[in-house]
Every structure is written in structure tokens, then in C-alpha cells.
Amino acid sequence: MAKRLLAALTTVVLMALQSAPVGARAQEDLPRFTAPVVDAANVVPDDVERQVGAALEDYRRRSGNQVAVALVRTIGDRSLEDYSIDLAREWGVGTRGDDNGVLLLIVVEDRHVRIEVGRGVEGDLTDLESGRIIRERLIPLLRAGDFGGAVRQGTDAIRSALGDDAVGDLPPLPEGGQGEDSPGLGNVLFPLLLFGLAGLSMFGRSRRRWGGAVPIFWGGGLGGGGAGRGAKSSGRFISPSMPP
């Protein structure tokens, strides 16, 4: 009897040891929040990182909305959406109850970029607007290898969409960007694609939560975690310095 009990306990312990590292690895590969701009890939110039971080912190104080930026080397075999939602949950982007957080995620080696938007601000920063920012502001600069410029212009465009008058006029679109009046095929197909993705996402929406229990420190101030998730958009870029 004792041997059977010992064998059963051993089996339980082994199963626990086998399953635990999966969740642990999922958390370990997420960068730790240290500032509004977290450059875990080490591709953004220090002065740009400081300037954008200060601008985002100032915007948070004035508006209550929180914008965070993460640059990572790779997300491995995890999906871009799952990774970005896990990161937003871990960081607690946004104020609890208001769901007013925005996460800009750039994955350097995988050449992916994504904007996650809390439900509290998705009325201003919609899927269509997020997609426009990615297409017009982020992807042209990321393709050119200008990660600092992409972070600066991307966050400025996000703040502008959220109604921040302090941004002023955005610079002209980078070469390769499409304006609102450009009649490219992508402008026609993109909304249709978004509607299709929105329909598919409804089936899994119930499990995709940012998790509001995790606090986040913004320059010494404590913010809550946004409870839900709203608009989102993602894209892929290929830098000429990187083989496809």
C-alpha cells in the first residue's frame, strides 16, 4: 500500500514538474517593465528612448491614458496576438476599470509589429486607425531599419489619434507610406480583411483578457491594469538588412 501511494505521489510530482516550466517560460521570455519604452532588443538609440519615454509619461499624467512600447528580438513559436496580450497583462497596461492602455509591440527578428488597444480608448484608436498607423508610419521606417524613428512616429500617431493636441502636426509620411487618398489595392482589401478577422476573433474573445490585477509602475507612479482588450492591428515588415 505504501509503495502504491509513493508511486502515485511520484507521478503527480513528475507531472507537475513537466507542466510548470511551460508557464514559467511563458513569463520568463516577457521583458520586465522598467519604463514606458522597453527596448529589450537594443535597437533604439538611447536619446530617442529617453525622449519618447518622457513624452509618454507626460501624456499619461495629463490624460490618464497609458501608452507602452516593447521591442523584443523574437517571440519564438508563440503567436503574435498571444504574446502581445500576455505582455499587456503582465505589464498591466492601462488603468483598472478604464481599460485605457495601448501597447505597441515590435518584434525585430520576426519582423512583426502589433498595436493592442484597451476597450476604453478603442473608440478613438480603432482597428482601422491602428492599421493605418502601422502601414503608413511604422512599416516604412521599420523596413528602413529606423527603429528609433518608428517608435517616435508610431507613438506620436497613437497619441494624436487619442486626441493629444501636444503632438502637433505629424511629419510627412515616410517614403513608401500610403496616405488616406491613395487608391492602392491594400486600402480596398484591408477593411474587408479586418471585418473577417473581427468575426473570427469573436469565437476566442472570451479568453483574451489583459488581466487587471497586475500593477504597473510608470515613473514612480502606480497604475492599475486594464481589464479588457479592444482594437488591435498587426503587420509584418522586412528590412533590407535582413534576409526574408
Disulfide bonds with the S-S distance in Angstrom:
none
